Each structure stands twice: as structure tokens, then as C-alpha cells.
Amino acid sequence: MIQDPVCGTIIKKEEAVTLTLENNKKIYFCSRKCMLIFLKNPDKYVGKVHLHGIYPLV
């Protein structure tokens, strides 16, 4: 299970919308909408994204 860095929804990794960065790190979102929100202002959410691109369930 992972947590969307934008809205905080807990989701299964295999059901997530995936964004792959240039460095091949992946960020997972509950929906395309959350991914687009992230892309508009990534600096706002960068602290919520784990080093490996997955925000773990804490």
C-alpha cells in the first residue's frame, strides 16, 4: 500500500496512476487528477514523496 502525496489517499501500488521521472524514480497517485495537480506545483509536494518516489504508508 502507498499513499498519494497530493490527497493522502491510501492505494494499492498496482492500481495507482504512475509518473516516471527522468531519473527513473516513480511517484504514484490515486488518480490522473492528483497527478496533474502535482505536476502544476511539484515543489509543494516534494517533501511528501519518499526518496525512491514512493510515499510509504506510515
Backbone atoms as SQL, in Angstrom:
CREATE TABLE atoms (id INTEGER PRIMARY KEY, chain TEXT, resi INTEGER, resn TEXT, atom TEXT, x REAL, y REAL, z REAL);
INSERT INTO atoms VALUES
  (1, 'A', 1, 'MET', 'N', 0.852, -1.182, 0.000),
  (2, 'A', 1, 'MET', 'CA', 0.000, 0.000, 0.000),
  (3, 'A', 1, 'MET', 'C', 0.898, 1.245, 0.000),
  (4, 'A', 2, 'ILE', 'N', 0.451, 2.240, -0.719),
  (5, 'A', 2, 'ILE', 'CA', 1.165, 3.508, -0.789),
  (6, 'A', 2, 'ILE', 'C', 0.173, 4.643, -0.567),
  (7, 'A', 3, 'GLN', 'N', 0.726, 5.839, -0.373),
  (8, 'A', 3, 'GLN', 'CA', -0.129, 6.992, -0.117),
  (9, 'A', 3, 'GLN', 'C', 0.125, 8.051, -1.172),
  (10, 'A', 4, 'ASP', 'N', -0.939, 8.526, -1.759),
  (11, 'A', 4, 'ASP', 'CA', -0.873, 9.596, -2.748),
  (12, 'A', 4, 'ASP', 'C', -0.304, 10.842, -2.062),
  (13, 'A', 5, 'PRO', 'N', 0.772, 11.460, -2.617),
  (14, 'A', 5, 'PRO', 'CA', 1.375, 12.629, -1.973),
  (15, 'A', 5, 'PRO', 'C', 0.521, 13.888, -2.050),
  (16, 'A', 6, 'VAL', 'N', -0.480, 13.914, -2.919),
  (17, 'A', 6, 'VAL', 'CA', -1.320, 15.099, -3.079),
  (18, 'A', 6, 'VAL', 'C', -2.501, 15.074, -2.120),
  (19, 'A', 7, 'CYS', 'N', -3.291, 14.011, -2.162),
  (20, 'A', 7, 'CYS', 'CA', -4.522, 13.981, -1.363),
  (21, 'A', 7, 'CYS', 'C', -4.441, 13.073, -0.139),
  (22, 'A', 8, 'GLY', 'N', -3.402, 12.236, -0.078),
  (23, 'A', 8, 'GLY', 'CA', -3.224, 11.374, 1.082),
  (24, 'A', 8, 'GLY', 'C', -3.985, 10.062, 1.031),
  (25, 'A', 9, 'THR', 'N', -4.679, 9.782, -0.071),
  (26, 'A', 9, 'THR', 'CA', -5.428, 8.537, -0.197),
  (27, 'A', 9, 'THR', 'C', -4.475, 7.343, -0.191),
  (28, 'A', 10, 'ILE', 'N', -4.847, 6.297, 0.546),
  (29, 'A', 10, 'ILE', 'CA', -4.078, 5.059, 0.583),
  (30, 'A', 10, 'ILE', 'C', -4.559, 4.180, -0.576),
  (31, 'A', 11, 'ILE', 'N', -3.614, 3.722, -1.399),
  (32, 'A', 11, 'ILE', 'CA', -3.964, 2.930, -2.575),
  (33, 'A', 11, 'ILE', 'C', -3.006, 1.757, -2.749),
  (34, 'A', 12, 'LYS', 'N', -3.452, 0.773, -3.521),
  (35, 'A', 12, 'LYS', 'CA', -2.575, -0.333, -3.895),
  (36, 'A', 12, 'LYS', 'C', -1.682, 0.149, -5.034),
  (37, 'A', 13, 'LYS', 'N', -0.397, -0.175, -4.948),
  (38, 'A', 13, 'LYS', 'CA', 0.561, 0.266, -5.957),
  (39, 'A', 13, 'LYS', 'C', 0.125, -0.127, -7.366),
  (40, 'A', 14, 'GLU', 'N', -0.383, -1.356, -7.519),
  (41, 'A', 14, 'GLU', 'CA', -0.762, -1.840, -8.850),
  (42, 'A', 14, 'GLU', 'C', -2.002, -1.148, -9.412),
  (43, 'A', 15, 'GLU', 'N', -2.736, -0.415, -8.595),
  (44, 'A', 15, 'GLU', 'CA', -3.926, 0.310, -9.057),
  (45, 'A', 15, 'GLU', 'C', -3.662, 1.803, -9.240),
  (46, 'A', 16, 'ALA', 'N', -2.448, 2.235, -8.948),
  (47, 'A', 16, 'ALA', 'CA', -2.116, 3.654, -8.964),
  (48, 'A', 16, 'ALA', 'C', -1.807, 4.160, -10.370),
  (49, 'A', 17, 'VAL', 'N', -1.967, 5.470, -10.540),
  (50, 'A', 17, 'VAL', 'CA', -1.502, 6.167, -11.734),
  (51, 'A', 17, 'VAL', 'C', -0.037, 6.479, -11.460),
  (52, 'A', 18, 'THR', 'N', 0.844, 6.100, -12.380),
  (53, 'A', 18, 'THR', 'CA', 2.278, 6.218, -12.143),
  (54, 'A', 18, 'THR', 'C', 2.888, 7.323, -12.983),
  (55, 'A', 19, 'LEU', 'N', 3.726, 8.127, -12.335),
  (56, 'A', 19, 'LEU', 'CA', 4.511, 9.144, -13.022),
  (57, 'A', 19, 'LEU', 'C', 5.968, 8.724, -12.896),
  (58, 'A', 20, 'THR', 'N', 6.644, 8.535, -14.033),
  (59, 'A', 20, 'THR', 'CA', 8.056, 8.165, -14.014),
  (60, 'A', 20, 'THR', 'C', 8.875, 9.406, -14.320),
  (61, 'A', 21, 'LEU', 'N', 9.800, 9.731, -13.428),
  (62, 'A', 21, 'LEU', 'CA', 10.650, 10.902, -13.588),
  (63, 'A', 21, 'LEU', 'C', 11.856, 10.566, -14.462),
  (64, 'A', 22, 'GLU', 'N', 12.625, 11.588, -14.854),
  (65, 'A', 22, 'GLU', 'CA', 13.799, 11.388, -15.706),
  (66, 'A', 22, 'GLU', 'C', 14.808, 10.430, -15.087),
  (67, 'A', 23, 'ASN', 'N', 14.900, 10.406, -13.770),
  (68, 'A', 23, 'ASN', 'CA', 15.863, 9.552, -13.078),
  (69, 'A', 23, 'ASN', 'C', 15.297, 8.156, -12.813),
  (70, 'A', 24, 'ASN', 'N', 14.203, 7.816, -13.489),
  (71, 'A', 24, 'ASN', 'CA', 13.513, 6.523, -13.371),
  (72, 'A', 24, 'ASN', 'C', 12.846, 6.284, -12.027),
  (73, 'A', 25, 'LYS', 'N', 12.789, 7.291, -11.175),
  (74, 'A', 25, 'LYS', 'CA', 12.022, 7.162, -9.936),
  (75, 'A', 25, 'LYS', 'C', 10.550, 7.292, -10.296),
  (76, 'A', 26, 'LYS', 'N', 9.718, 6.636, -9.526),
  (77, 'A', 26, 'LYS', 'CA', 8.287, 6.640, -9.798),
  (78, 'A', 26, 'LYS', 'C', 7.530, 7.276, -8.637),
  (79, 'A', 27, 'ILE', 'N', 6.495, 8.021, -8.983),
  (80, 'A', 27, 'ILE', 'CA', 5.596, 8.597, -7.993),
  (81, 'A', 27, 'ILE', 'C', 4.211, 8.067, -8.331),
  (82, 'A', 28, 'TYR', 'N', 3.482, 7.647, -7.317),
  (83, 'A', 28, 'TYR', 'CA', 2.187, 7.003, -7.506),
  (84, 'A', 28, 'TYR', 'C', 1.062, 7.888, -6.980),
  (85, 'A', 29, 'PHE', 'N', -0.036, 7.940, -7.747),
  (86, 'A', 29, 'PHE', 'CA', -1.184, 8.770, -7.410),
  (87, 'A', 29, 'PHE', 'C', -2.463, 7.943, -7.471),
  (88, 'A', 30, 'CYS', 'N', -3.484, 8.383, -6.749),
  (89, 'A', 30, 'CYS', 'CA', -4.771, 7.681, -6.759),
  (90, 'A', 30, 'CYS', 'C', -5.533, 7.939, -8.049),
  (91, 'A', 31, 'SER', 'N', -5.214, 9.047, -8.725),
  (92, 'A', 31, 'SER', 'CA', -5.939, 9.399, -9.948),
  (93, 'A', 31, 'SER', 'C', -5.088, 10.305, -10.830),
  (94, 'A', 32, 'ARG', 'N', -5.508, 10.405, -12.076),
  (95, 'A', 32, 'ARG', 'CA', -4.838, 11.322, -13.004),
  (96, 'A', 32, 'ARG', 'C', -4.980, 12.767, -12.510),
  (97, 'A', 33, 'LYS', 'N', -6.104, 13.077, -11.904),
  (98, 'A', 33, 'LYS', 'CA', -6.341, 14.424, -11.377),
  (99, 'A', 33, 'LYS', 'C', -5.256, 14.804, -10.365),
  (100, 'A', 34, 'CYS', 'N', -4.951, 13.903, -9.430),
  (101, 'A', 34, 'CYS', 'CA', -3.914, 14.195, -8.433),
  (102, 'A', 34, 'CYS', 'C', -2.540, 14.321, -9.088),
  (103, 'A', 35, 'MET', 'N', -2.276, 13.505, -10.106),
  (104, 'A', 35, 'MET', 'CA', -1.006, 13.607, -10.808),
  (105, 'A', 35, 'MET', 'C', -0.877, 14.979, -11.473),
  (106, 'A', 36, 'LEU', 'N', -1.947, 15.463, -12.094),
  (107, 'A', 36, 'LEU', 'CA', -1.911, 16.770, -12.752),
  (108, 'A', 36, 'LEU', 'C', -1.745, 17.901, -11.742),
  (109, 'A', 37, 'ILE', 'N', -2.374, 17.782, -10.584),
  (110, 'A', 37, 'ILE', 'CA', -2.198, 18.773, -9.517),
  (111, 'A', 37, 'ILE', 'C', -0.735, 18.804, -9.093),
  (112, 'A', 38, 'PHE', 'N', -0.137, 17.624, -8.923),
  (113, 'A', 38, 'PHE', 'CA', 1.275, 17.521, -8.559),
  (114, 'A', 38, 'PHE', 'C', 2.155, 18.203, -9.608),
  (115, 'A', 39, 'LEU', 'N', 1.892, 17.936, -10.878),
  (116, 'A', 39, 'LEU', 'CA', 2.714, 18.486, -11.956),
  (117, 'A', 39, 'LEU', 'C', 2.629, 20.005, -12.052),
  (118, 'A', 40, 'LYS', 'N', 1.513, 20.590, -11.631),
  (119, 'A', 40, 'LYS', 'CA', 1.372, 22.047, -11.653),
  (120, 'A', 40, 'LYS', 'C', 2.244, 22.721, -10.604),
  (121, 'A', 41, 'ASN', 'N', 2.515, 22.020, -9.494),
  (122, 'A', 41, 'ASN', 'CA', 3.297, 22.609, -8.410),
  (123, 'A', 41, 'ASN', 'C', 4.050, 21.515, -7.640),
  (124, 'A', 42, 'PRO', 'N', 5.027, 20.847, -8.273),
  (125, 'A', 42, 'PRO', 'CA', 5.711, 19.735, -7.614),
  (126, 'A', 42, 'PRO', 'C', 6.439, 20.135, -6.334),
  (127, 'A', 43, 'ASP', 'N', 6.940, 21.365, -6.260),
  (128, 'A', 43, 'ASP', 'CA', 7.660, 21.800, -5.056),
  (129, 'A', 43, 'ASP', 'C', 6.782, 21.755, -3.810),
  (130, 'A', 44, 'LYS', 'N', 5.498, 21.932, -3.984),
  (131, 'A', 44, 'LYS', 'CA', 4.569, 21.895, -2.851),
  (132, 'A', 44, 'LYS', 'C', 4.496, 20.499, -2.237),
  (133, 'A', 45, 'TYR', 'N', 4.709, 19.472, -3.058),
  (134, 'A', 45, 'TYR', 'CA', 4.533, 18.090, -2.609),
  (135, 'A', 45, 'TYR', 'C', 5.834, 17.311, -2.486),
  (136, 'A', 46, 'VAL', 'N', 6.947, 17.902, -2.902),
  (137, 'A', 46, 'VAL', 'CA', 8.212, 17.168, -2.946),
  (138, 'A', 46, 'VAL', 'C', 8.600, 16.593, -1.582),
  (139, 'A', 47, 'GLY', 'N', 8.289, 17.261, -0.503),
  (140, 'A', 47, 'GLY', 'CA', 8.601, 16.761, 0.833),
  (141, 'A', 47, 'GLY', 'C', 7.765, 15.561, 1.225),
  (142, 'A', 48, 'LYS', 'N', 6.666, 15.338, 0.530),
  (143, 'A', 48, 'LYS', 'CA', 5.786, 14.214, 0.831),
  (144, 'A', 48, 'LYS', 'C', 6.142, 12.974, 0.009),
  (145, 'A', 49, 'VAL', 'N', 7.071, 13.120, -0.925),
  (146, 'A', 49, 'VAL', 'CA', 7.462, 11.998, -1.776),
  (147, 'A', 49, 'VAL', 'C', 8.719, 11.369, -1.201),
  (148, 'A', 50, 'HIS', 'N', 8.668, 10.081, -0.957),
  (149, 'A', 50, 'HIS', 'CA', 9.800, 9.328, -0.421),
  (150, 'A', 50, 'HIS', 'C', 10.961, 9.369, -1.414),
  (151, 'A', 51, 'LEU', 'N', 12.172, 9.200, -0.930),
  (152, 'A', 51, 'LEU', 'CA', 13.384, 9.245, -1.737),
  (153, 'A', 51, 'LEU', 'C', 13.297, 8.379, -2.990),
  (154, 'A', 52, 'HIS', 'N', 12.668, 7.235, -2.901),
  (155, 'A', 52, 'HIS', 'CA', 12.576, 6.321, -4.034),
  (156, 'A', 52, 'HIS', 'C', 11.334, 6.575, -4.882),
  (157, 'A', 53, 'GLY', 'N', 10.630, 7.654, -4.594),
  (158, 'A', 53, 'GLY', 'CA', 9.470, 8.001, -5.399),
  (159, 'A', 53, 'GLY', 'C', 8.169, 7.407, -4.908),
  (160, 'A', 54, 'ILE', 'N', 8.227, 6.632, -3.826),
  (161, 'A', 54, 'ILE', 'CA', 7.013, 6.043, -3.268),
  (162, 'A', 54, 'ILE', 'C', 6.799, 6.644, -1.893),
  (163, 'A', 55, 'TYR', 'N', 5.630, 7.177, -1.673),
  (164, 'A', 55, 'TYR', 'CA', 5.311, 7.690, -0.350),
  (165, 'A', 55, 'TYR', 'C', 4.713, 6.544, 0.453),
  (166, 'A', 56, 'PRO', 'N', 5.468, 6.008, 1.400),
  (167, 'A', 56, 'PRO', 'CA', 5.019, 4.800, 2.101),
  (168, 'A', 56, 'PRO', 'C', 3.907, 5.066, 3.105),
  (169, 'A', 57, 'LEU', 'N', 3.154, 4.032, 3.384),
  (170, 'A', 57, 'LEU', 'CA', 2.150, 4.082, 4.434),
  (171, 'A', 57, 'LEU', 'C', 2.877, 4.130, 5.764),
  (172, 'A', 58, 'VAL', 'N', 2.607, 5.132, 6.565),
  (173, 'A', 58, 'VAL', 'CA', 3.329, 5.315, 7.829),
  (174, 'A', 58, 'VAL', 'C', 2.514, 4.780, 8.976);
